[in-house]
Amino acid sequence: MKSIRILVPLHIMPTEKHITTIMFENLLPELKSQFNISIFWLVYRPEKLIDFKIPTNLGQIIDIHDFDNCVDVINEIKPDIIYENEDRGIIDLACELAAIYLKIPVIVPINNASINLTFSKKYQFSHLIKILKTFFYKQSSSNSKINNPSSVKGNFYLTKFNFLLKTMKASRVNIFKRLSFFYIIFKSMLSEKPPIFSNSTNNMYRLENENLVIPLLQKGFSKSTLYVTGNPIYDLAFKKINLFKNKNQAEKIRVLFTPLQLYENGLWSKGHQFSSIESIISSISSNSDMELITKLHPSSISLSDYKNIINKFDSQVKISQSGDILDYLSKSDVIISFPGSSTVFVYALVARKPIILCNFYNQEKHQILEKNLAIECTNINSLTKQIHSVISKEQLSTQQVDSFLQQNYFKTDGNSTKRLSDAIVDFLSRPR
C-alpha cells in the first residue's frame, strides 16, 4: 500500500473542533483504506507550544515557531500533498508559494464565499475598523503548556507576515508578485473572501458546488484541476437529519434560539447584541404556548451574560453551550437567529425547519432571506406573530429548498467525503 504524507496548516490544535479538523475526521478513514497516511499539522498559534502531545492516530504537530519559512517546513516534512484551510490566510499563502517552488501539489477548498460574497462599502469600512481594533487586542491562552499566556494579536500578525516574506524570499518570488499577493490579502480582509492565490495546474481545487466551475474556468483555471465534491463537514449531519424530517407533536411550540457571535466578531456592539437577545427571550418566554431553548456557539465567551439575561425573565428557559446542535434541531419547530453565516441554517433547511432571522439593526441580508427561504423579523413586537405564522404554514417547498441546497452545497446525500477521497486518489494517480 502506497504511503502518503499530508501537511495541513492550522491555527488551532488538531484536537479542537474546526471545519478542517471535522473534515479530516471524516476523510482519513476513507483515505486509509487506500493509503498509509501520515498527517502533519503545521500549527500556527501566537505562542510557542511546549510539550503538547496529541493522540498518535491524529498525526504529528509541527510548530511554526520552529521554522524560519515554509520552504524549510516542506524540506523537513517532505509531504506528498498540502491541504489548505477553507478560510485561507497568510500562512496558507506561504505554504502555497513554497509548494509551487518545490513542485508539491496543494488541495485548495473553494466555496461560494471565495467567488460570490460581496459587502457594501459601509460594511467594508466597519470591517476594516474591526481589523484595526483586533490588531491591538490582548488574548490569553487557555493552554497551560504554552509560553507567554498573554500577547497582543497584532504581534502575531507581524510574525505571520514575516514568515510569509521569508517564504517569498526562499521561494524566489519577485518584488512585483510580492506586491500583488499582499494586495490579494488586503482585499480579502476587507471583503471576507477567502483569497485564491494561484491557479497552478499542479494543484487540486475542491469545489463545494457545480456553480463554481464556470467562474473559475473564466478565471483561467484548468478543468482537469476542478473537482466538485460538496463539503465533507456536512456528511454526518446530513445523514442524521434525514432521520428526523418530521414535525414535533409536543403541545408547545419549541423555539430554538441560536444567536450568532455578531458582537464577538465585531459586527455589532455589545449593546446591540444583548439588547436584541433580551428582547427575543422576553418576547418568547412570555408566551405560554412556546418553549424556548437557547443554544450558544461552542466558542462563545458570553455564557454567563446569557444566563443573567434569561434569569431576568424565566429561570426555567434551557440554555446550553455544549451538545450536538442536531439533537436540539430535531426537537425544535422553528429556528430563531440573526442574519449572518451559520451551518445551523443549512441543517434547518435540510430538515425543513422554518427559520426566522431577527434583523433589528439593518444587517446585511443573508442569502436565505433573498431566496425567501427564511422570514425576516425587523420589529420585536411582531416576532411571536411570525412564529405562529410559520408554524401554521406548510413546510418549505421541497423543490425550492433542494434547488438552493444543490446550487450551494451540491448534494445532501452524506457522500461528499467519499467523493473527495475518490478525487484525491484520482489526482494523486496522475503523472507529474
Secondary structure, 3 states (H helix, E strand, C coil): CCEEEEEEEECCCCCCCCHHHHHHHHHHHHHHCCCEEEEEEEECCCCCECCCCCCHHHCEEEEHHHCCCHHHHHHHHCCCEEECCCCCCHHHHHHHHHHHHHCCCEEEEECHHHHCCCCCHHHHHHHHHHHHHHHCCEEECCCCCECCCEEEHHHHHHHHHHHHHHHHHHCCCCHHHHHHHHHHHHHHHHHCCCCCCCCCCCCEEEECCHHHHHHHHHCCCCHHHEEECCCHHHHHHHHHHCCCCCCCCCCCEEEEECCCCCCCCCCCCHHHHHHHHHHHHHHHHCCCCEEEEEECCCCCCCHHHHHHHHHHHCCCCEEECCCCHHHHHHCCCEEEECCCCCHHHHHHHHCCCCEEEECCCCCCCCHHHHCCCCEEECCHHHHHHHHHHHHHCCCCCHHHHHHHHHHHHCCCCCCHHHHHHHHHHHHHHCCC
